[in-house]
Structures are given as structure tokens and as C-alpha cells.
């Protein structure tokens, strides 16, 4: 992957924290990952805005259903971690 060197200004206290956290993988890798994460989040927020325009806001019932489904998925992931995999005949 091609890279390009740039200059950015970062508050000193934040830079110290980032350097400490990024230690092994390096500052450049840490910053690139953070920028990708921010770009992806911005794109998701654009999608959310578009969906709200097209379909209206999410209702409390829809929100509760989504949270319940996420909790079920988390419980299933935890069960699989605890048992070391998935059941035969089950999708991986």
C-alpha cells in the first residue's frame, strides 16, 4: 500500500497518551487505524441520516427489538467462546 508522509498538529498531552498506547505497532499505524475508524463512522452516520430521511426515525419498539437481538447475539458469541466453537450442523 502506498503511503505519504504528512504533518499534523496534535495536542501534546494527547500525543503522549497515543504514543504510550501505540507502542509496539507504532504511531503511524495507530493514527491510520484511527482515521479509518473515523472515516467509516462518518460514512455510517451519513447512511443513518439517509435512512431517517427515507423511512423516518427509529421507534422505541424498533430500538428495543434491536437491542434485544444484539444481546441475544452477544450471548450466543459468549456461549460459543465458552464451549470452543459451534454445534455440528450449525452455520459457522
Secondary structure as GFF3:
##gff-version 3
##sequence-region A 1 92
A	DSSP	alpha_helix	12	22	.	.	.	ID=ss1
A	DSSP	alpha_helix	27	55	.	.	.	ID=ss2
A	DSSP	alpha_helix	60	83	.	.	.	ID=ss3
###
